[in-house]
Amino acid sequence: MSSKVKPYKNSVLSKKEQVTNMFDTISKEYDSLNRIISFGIDVKWRKKVVDIVAKHHPETILDIATGTGDLAINLTKTNASKIIGLDISEGMLNVGRKKIAKKNLETTIEMVIGDSENLTFADNSFDAITVAFGIRNFENLEKGLSEILRVLKPNGIFVVLETSIPTKTPFKQGYKFYTKSILPIIGKLFSRDKLAYSYLCESASVFPYGEALNNILHKTGFTSAKALPQTFGVATIYKATKL
């Protein structure tokens, strides 16, 4: 499981502490490197997440592992009255707050520091909850999912966007070569943290995806879990509900 994969193998810190330190370090370069690494396709994937959420006409949305707030900003298109972006990295949140201020969205989006596995919100607080490229960083996946289920309202929608591994030839081989050989080089050349992008690749390679993640969602208590592969399977959107 991805919980065993940590950014800094020689560190005695927990995965959660290591992930926090890692994202604090790369926060200022994160957006630009993401566009390079994904060839900008991640923008299209986030728009699809927004489209799914918008169909449920949410008033309140929680965006977990919000990072620099890209998805939280996009989610304003749902016309939700309140969006909370939560992350464990103050560095990432600070970058996001500046972006939100430039767009005059402070009255709609609130960026808060917090732990996805120990949410401080009351039961049944949100109409929709999203996580984009953050769920594999959870130290305890099922605990985090249980917390998300707890604060999601009945009939609420939970949407996850996460990397996955293509299953068909030649996309599977191409993905493996790109993630094993190219991404670490890009990280070493352009990132302040030389190990960060190696970790992100490794954690993606061992994280459960497709039906495996659907099964975990159902085990946690979600219903109607469905996986929607994107761009030959290099990413997958998952949607589930709460009874």
KACORPE-V904358 format. One record per pair of residues at least 4 apart in sequence whose ideal C-beta (glycine too) atoms are under 6 Angstrom apart, sorted by sequence separation. I is the first residue (numbers start at 1). GAP is how many residues later the second one is. D is the distance in Angstrom with one decimal. If there is no record, write none. Layout:
BEGIN
i: [I:I]
gap: [GAP:GAP]
d: [D:D]
END
This chain:
BEGIN
i: [13:26:29:33:38:50:69:105:121:131:152:170:176:177:178:179:187:195:199:208:209:229:13:35:87:100:166:191:208:217:230:66:87:138:152:166:188:191:11:218:229:63:75:217:6:63:100:166:227:228:8:187:7:72:214:227:6:72:214:226:61:97:183:184:7:96:225:69:210:224:93:183:222:223:61:66:129:58:66:67:223:59:66:58:59:60:61:62:63:64:65:179:90:117:129:217:50:54:68:46:50:53:67:83:126:135:83:84:85:86:117:125:126:127:50:68:69:88:117:123:135:209:46:68:86:116:119:128:124:127:128:129:130:131:132:69:117:121:69:76:119:31:72:163:164:64:175:71:171:27:62:24:27:23:60:65:166:167:24:60:61:62:63:64:136:166:20:27:59:166:20:23:58:65:164:58:136:149:56:149:163:164:146:53:145:161:142:160:159:158:157:156:154:152:149:56:53:52:49:49:45:19:16:15:2:3:33:26:25:26:25:26:22:45:52:7:41:45:7:5:5:2:5:2:2]
gap: [4:4:4:4:4:4:4:4:4:4:4:4:4:4:4:4:4:4:4:4:4:4:5:5:5:5:5:5:5:5:5:6:6:6:6:6:6:6:7:7:7:8:8:8:9:9:9:9:9:9:10:10:11:11:11:11:12:13:13:13:14:14:14:14:15:15:15:16:17:17:18:18:18:18:19:19:19:20:20:20:20:21:21:22:22:22:22:22:22:22:22:22:23:23:23:23:24:24:24:25:25:25:25:25:25:25:26:26:26:26:26:26:26:26:27:27:27:27:27:27:27:27:28:28:28:28:28:28:29:29:29:29:29:29:29:30:30:30:31:32:32:37:37:41:45:52:59:61:61:64:64:65:65:66:66:66:66:66:67:67:67:67:67:67:67:67:68:68:68:68:69:69:69:69:69:70:71:71:72:72:72:72:74:75:75:76:78:78:80:82:84:86:88:90:93:101:106:107:110:112:116:118:123:124:134:136:157:165:167:167:168:170:174:185:187:188:190:190:192:197:198:201:201:204:205]
d: [3.9:5.3:5.3:6.0:4.2:5.9:5.4:4.9:4.4:4.8:4.2:5.6:5.8:5.5:4.8:5.3:4.6:5.9:5.9:3.7:5.6:4.5:5.0:5.3:5.3:4.7:3.8:5.7:4.9:4.3:4.5:5.1:5.3:4.1:6.0:4.6:5.1:5.9:5.7:5.6:5.1:5.4:5.4:4.1:4.8:4.4:5.1:5.0:5.3:4.4:5.3:2.7:4.6:5.4:4.2:5.4:5.2:3.9:5.6:5.5:5.5:5.2:5.6:4.9:4.5:5.3:4.1:5.2:5.1:5.0:4.7:5.1:3.8:5.4:4.8:3.2:5.4:6.0:5.9:5.9:5.6:5.9:5.0:5.0:5.2:5.0:4.7:5.1:4.7:5.3:5.9:4.6:5.7:5.7:5.3:4.9:4.9:4.3:5.4:5.3:5.8:5.5:4.7:5.8:5.9:5.5:4.8:5.1:4.7:5.4:4.8:4.7:5.8:5.6:5.6:4.4:3.1:5.9:4.6:5.5:5.5:5.7:5.3:4.4:4.4:4.7:4.7:6.0:4.7:5.3:4.8:5.1:5.0:5.0:4.2:5.7:5.9:4.6:5.9:5.6:5.4:5.6:5.2:4.2:3.7:4.9:5.8:4.6:4.2:3.5:4.5:5.2:4.6:3.7:4.9:5.4:5.1:6.0:3.7:5.2:4.7:4.7:5.0:4.7:5.0:3.7:4.8:5.2:5.6:6.0:5.5:5.1:3.5:2.3:5.8:4.0:4.1:5.9:6.0:5.0:5.5:4.2:5.7:4.9:4.3:5.4:5.9:4.2:5.0:4.8:6.0:5.3:5.8:4.9:6.0:4.7:5.9:5.4:5.3:5.3:5.6:4.9:4.6:4.6:4.8:5.7:5.9:5.8:5.7:5.2:4.6:5.2:5.1:5.4:5.7:5.8:5.7:5.6:4.1:5.3:4.7:4.8:5.9:5.3:4.4]
END
